[in-house]
Amino acid sequence: MPTDTEQIALIRSQTLALIAEITVQPKPTYMIDGQTVTWNGYLKQLRDTVAWCDQMLAAVPAEVRTVAGT
């Protein structure tokens, strides 16, 4: 089972892949059945997710391993 840190890193990676995918061919804002779909809003939400992941990953204490000399 992945650790919380591994899961956050995976979410970040998946979100970056989505950003790359939707920015290749941006779509216009449109309305369907009375609901507005804004791609800029979606892109902002994805960027906010990446920023959140970055904050969470930066807060994880780094593990430093040393080898004592003889």
N, C-alpha and C positions, 0 to 999 in steps of 0.2 A: 504494500500500500504506500502510495507516495506521501511524502511529508507535506506539511502546509507550504513550506518554501518551494518545494517542487511543483505543487499545484498552482501557486501564484505565478511561478516562472512559465508554466504551461499556458495559463490564461493569457499572460503577456504575449507569448509567442503566437498563440492563436489569434489574438486581437490584432497584432501587427500584420499577420497574414490577411485578415479581413480588410484592414486599411489598404494594404497593397492591392488587393483584389478590386475594391470599389473605386479606387482612385485611377485605375487604368482607363475606365470609361465612366466618368461621373454621370449621374442621372439628374434630371431636373426635378424640382419640387412639383408635386402634383396632388390632386385630391381624388379619392376613390371612396364612394359610398359615404360622403360627408367627412371623411377622415383625411387630414393632410399628412402627406409623407414628405419629409424634408431630408434630403441626403446630407446637407450641411449639418443638420442637427444630429443625424446618425453618426457622421464622421466625428463631430465634437464629442459625442458620447463614447465612441471608441477611443479617442485620444485621451479622454478623462480616465478611462479604464486603464490604459497603459500607464498614465501618470500615477494612478493609485497603486498599481502593481510595483512601479519603481519605488514609491514611498515605502511600501511594505517590505520589499526586498532590501532596501537600504537600512531598514530598522533591524534586520536580522543580525545578531552579533556574529562577527567573523570568527571563525575558529582558526587559531594559529597553532601549528604543531612545530615543535622544535626537537632537535635531537641533541642530547647532552654529550659533550666531548669526553673522552676518557683520558 
